[in-house]
Amino acid sequence: MSLTRRQVTVAAIAAVPVAFSATGTAQAKEQRTLYIAGDSTAAQKYADAAPETGWGMALPFFLQKDRRVANHAVNGRSSKSFVDEGRLDAILTLIRPGDLLLIQFAHNDEKTTDPTRYTEPWTTYQDYLRLYIDGARARGARPVLATSVERRKFDASGNALPTHGDYPAAMRALAAEEGVALLDIQALSLALWQRLGVEETKKYFNWTATEQDNTHFNPPGAIAVARLVAGELLRHRVLAPRDVRRLDAEIPESWITWPPPATA
């Protein structure tokens, strides 16, 4: 469904965490927000989609309360369609100096039969990613690239297989060229699925009695991927040790909640 730019802006504002009031404006100004631009693997899910869970829903569990998350990831979007629908513009109207823009796309960029979403790894994909990088930098915010989390796919010998083609390599090359921090979630998640194995990984994806989904996560999977993201933010010094928490702690699945579906 295509949205007007006004609808996108309204939705974007709704995604921004509410600032503190009583303690004064100065405290609110000191708080940095981490914006997520991405697809369904990161996106907020609602009660009608449970137990499907985006990793962006679990990321706040690993960040201190003054490091807020504004999750703008949306199902089905590519680096191209996110821009074309005005969703990047909506973030850029809100982002402030010192904020972070975390960018994860590839799942839908790979759809060669859909011209509204498809990008070519070494040309248009990188061109669109530069719009996010340049837009964040122009507003004093810091862009951070994240290679796409891997799907659940194994060969007959039980080896976890990569599914994103040249997109991770293209993002790694762009990050080096532009001097942008890169969270290699594709490599880390592939290694995690390999350690867990064919059967155990089913407990991390949205496998239910009626659905066998090897792309989207349930609460344990979203928590596991969010832990990878937070750890990489720390390792690359995007965040300081004082900004993160619970990296080695068990996170209860019950902490994940799904709000009612948004009304039209």
C-alpha positions in Angstrom: 0.0 0.0 0.0 1.4 3.4 -0.9 1.2 6.1 1.7 1.3 9.9 1.3 4.3 11.8 2.7 2.0 13.3 5.3 0.9 9.9 6.5 4.4 8.7 6.6 5.4 11.8 8.7 2.6 11.2 11.1 3.6 7.6 11.5 7.2 8.6 12.0 6.4 11.1 14.8 4.3 8.4 16.5 7.3 6.1 16.5 9.4 8.6 18.4 9.7 7.9 22.2 8.1 10.5 24.4 10.5 12.9 26.0 10.7 13.4 29.8 9.1 16.5 31.1 9.0 17.2 34.8 12.8 17.1 35.2 13.3 19.8 32.7 14.2 20.4 29.0 18.0 20.2 29.6 17.9 16.6 30.6 15.7 15.6 27.6 18.1 17.4 25.2 21.0 15.3 26.5 19.3 12.0 25.6 20.3 10.5 22.3 18.0 8.5 20.1 18.9 5.5 18.0 16.7 5.5 14.9 16.3 2.2 13.0 15.7 2.3 9.2 15.0 -1.3 8.0 12.6 -4.0 7.0 10.4 -6.6 8.6 13.2 -8.4 10.4 13.7 -5.4 12.6 10.2 -3.9 12.6 7.7 -3.4 15.4 5.0 -6.1 15.3 1.5 -5.9 16.6 -0.9 -8.3 18.3 -2.3 -9.6 15.1 1.1 -10.8 14.1 2.3 -12.4 17.4 4.5 -14.3 18.0 6.4 -12.7 15.1 8.9 -10.3 16.6 11.3 -7.8 15.0 14.8 -7.5 16.6 14.2 -3.8 17.0 11.5 -4.6 19.6 14.2 -6.2 21.8 17.0 -3.8 21.3 15.9 -1.4 24.1 16.5 -4.3 26.7 20.2 -4.0 26.0 20.5 -0.2 26.1 20.4 2.1 29.1 17.1 4.1 29.4 18.7 7.3 28.2 19.6 5.7 24.9 16.2 5.5 23.3 15.1 3.5 20.3 12.8 4.9 17.6 12.0 2.0 15.4 11.0 3.1 11.9 11.6 -0.3 10.2 8.6 -1.4 8.2 7.6 -4.8 6.7 8.5 -5.3 3.1 10.7 -2.2 2.5 14.0 -2.1 0.7 16.6 0.7 0.8 14.9 2.1 -2.3 11.2 1.8 -1.4 11.9 3.2 2.1 13.3 6.3 0.5 10.7 6.5 -2.3 7.8 6.4 0.3 9.3 9.4 2.2 10.2 7.3 5.2 13.9 8.4 5.2 12.7 12.1 4.9 10.4 11.5 7.9 13.4 10.3 10.0 15.6 13.2 8.8 13.0 15.7 10.0 13.3 14.3 13.5 16.9 13.3 13.9 19.1 15.5 15.9 22.9 16.1 16.4 24.3 13.2 18.4 21.6 10.8 17.4 22.3 7.5 15.6 20.8 6.2 12.4 21.1 2.4 12.2 20.5 1.1 8.6 19.7 -2.5 7.7 18.4 -3.4 4.3 18.8 -6.2 1.7 16.0 -8.8 2.2 13.7 -6.9 -0.1 16.4 -5.2 -2.3 17.0 -8.8 -3.6 13.5 -9.0 -5.2 14.6 -8.8 -8.8 11.0 -9.0 -10.2 9.8 -6.0 -8.2 11.1 -2.7 -9.7 9.6 -0.7 -6.7 12.1 -2.5 -4.4 14.9 -4.1 -6.3 18.4 -2.6 -6.2 21.6 -4.0 -7.7 24.2 -4.6 -5.0 27.2 -2.7 -6.4 25.3 0.2 -7.9 21.8 1.3 -6.9 22.0 -0.5 -3.5 25.1 1.5 -2.5 23.6 4.7 -4.1 20.5 4.5 -1.9 22.5 3.7 1.2 24.5 6.8 0.6 21.3 8.8 0.9 20.9 7.6 4.5 24.6 8.2 5.3 24.7 11.7 3.9 21.3 12.6 5.3 22.3 11.6 8.8 25.7 13.3 8.6 24.1 16.6 7.3 22.1 16.8 10.5 25.0 16.0 12.8 23.8 12.4 13.5 25.9 9.3 13.1 25.0 6.7 10.5 25.7 3.0 11.2 25.4 0.3 8.6 24.2 -3.2 9.6 24.4 -6.1 7.2 21.1 -8.0 7.0 20.5 -10.7 9.5 20.5 -14.2 7.9 17.6 -16.4 7.1 17.3 -19.9 8.4 18.7 -22.1 5.6 20.8 -25.3 5.9 22.1 -27.8 3.4 21.8 -31.5 3.6 24.9 -31.7 5.8 23.6 -29.2 8.3 25.7 -26.3 7.2 24.0 -22.9 7.6 23.9 -21.2 4.3 24.2 -17.5 3.4 21.2 -16.2 1.4 22.0 -12.5 0.7 24.3 -12.8 -2.3 26.5 -9.8 -2.8 24.6 -7.4 -0.7 26.6 -7.9 2.5 29.9 -7.5 0.6 28.6 -4.4 -1.1 27.6 -2.9 2.3 31.0 -3.8 3.8 32.8 -2.1 0.9 30.6 1.0 1.2 31.2 1.2 4.9 35.0 1.2 4.3 34.7 3.8 1.6 32.6 6.1 3.6 34.2 5.6 7.0 31.0 4.3 8.5 30.8 1.8 11.4 29.7 -1.6 10.2 27.8 -4.1 12.3 28.3 -7.4 10.5 25.0 -9.0 11.6 24.9 -11.2 8.6 28.2 -13.0 9.5 27.3 -13.1 13.2 23.8 -14.5 12.7 25.0 -17.1 10.2 27.6 -18.2 12.8 24.9 -18.3 15.5 22.6 -20.4 13.3 25.4 -22.8 12.6 26.1 -23.2 16.3 22.5 -23.8 17.1 21.9 -26.2 14.3 19.0 -27.3 12.1 16.5 -28.2 14.9 17.4 -25.7 17.6 17.1 -22.7 15.2 13.4 -23.5 14.7 13.0 -22.2 18.3 14.3 -18.8 17.2 12.2 -18.3 14.0 8.5 -17.8 13.6 7.7 -21.5 13.5 4.1 -22.1 14.7 1.5 -24.8 14.2 0.4 -23.1 11.0 3.5 -21.4 9.7 7.1 -22.4 9.0 8.8 -19.0 8.6 12.5 -19.1 8.1 12.9 -15.3 7.8 11.1 -13.7 10.7 11.8 -14.2 14.4 9.8 -15.1 17.5 10.8 -13.6 20.9 13.9 -15.7 21.5 15.2 -15.0 18.0 14.6 -11.3 18.2 16.3 -11.1 21.6 19.3 -13.1 20.2 19.7 -10.8 17.2 19.2 -7.6 19.3 22.0 -8.9 21.6 24.3 -9.2 18.5 23.4 -5.7 17.5 24.0 -4.2 20.9 27.3 -6.1 21.2 28.5 -4.8 17.9 27.5 -1.2 18.8 29.7 -1.6 21.8 32.6 -3.3 20.0 32.8 -0.7 17.3 32.6 2.1 20.0 29.4 3.5 18.5 28.1 3.2 22.1 30.2 3.3 25.3 30.1 0.6 28.0 27.9 3.0 30.1 25.3 3.0 27.3 24.6 -0.8 27.2 23.3 -3.3 29.7 22.4 -7.0 30.1 24.7 -8.2 27.3 25.3 -11.4 29.1 22.0 -11.6 31.0 19.0 -13.8 30.1 16.1 -11.7 28.8 12.7 -13.2 29.7 10.5 -13.8 26.6 7.6 -12.2 28.6 9.3 -8.8 28.2 8.2 -8.8 24.5 4.8 -7.4 24.1 2.7 -6.7 21.0 0.5 -3.6 21.0 -2.9 -3.6 19.4 -2.8 -3.1 15.6 -2.7 0.6 14.6 -6.1 1.9 13.5 -6.6 3.6 10.1 
